[in-house]
Amino acid sequence: MGRKKCEHEQNRETKQSRWGFRGMTLRNWLELLVVSLVLVDIGLLFIIQQAGGQQEMEQHQQELEERRAVTVRAHAFSKSAKEKIVAAGGNVEVLER
């Protein structure tokens, strides 16, 4: 009978440790849940921060491009010169003589 008890206890230990879920209390499950939620929150905060930084960078680049838009003023321009200035984002102004 003592031998059967040992085999029964060994079977019980094997079943408990097979998946690792048996014998877990509500507190254990809540700890796992809290850890998971904290990790998700950290990930979301990181994504939000990165998106904000990306928007700032795009806005800064747009402002730089707007500053770079040059207006070229001259008495005359060749057709190809006008096309190149406008293609580069600049403006052309023909001055009166």
Secondary structure, DSSP 8 states (H G I E B T S, - for coil): -HHHHHHHHHHHHHHHHHHS-TT--HHHHHHHHHHHHHHHHHHHHHHHHHHHHHHHHHHHHHHHHHHH--EEEES---HHHHHHHHHTT-EEEE---
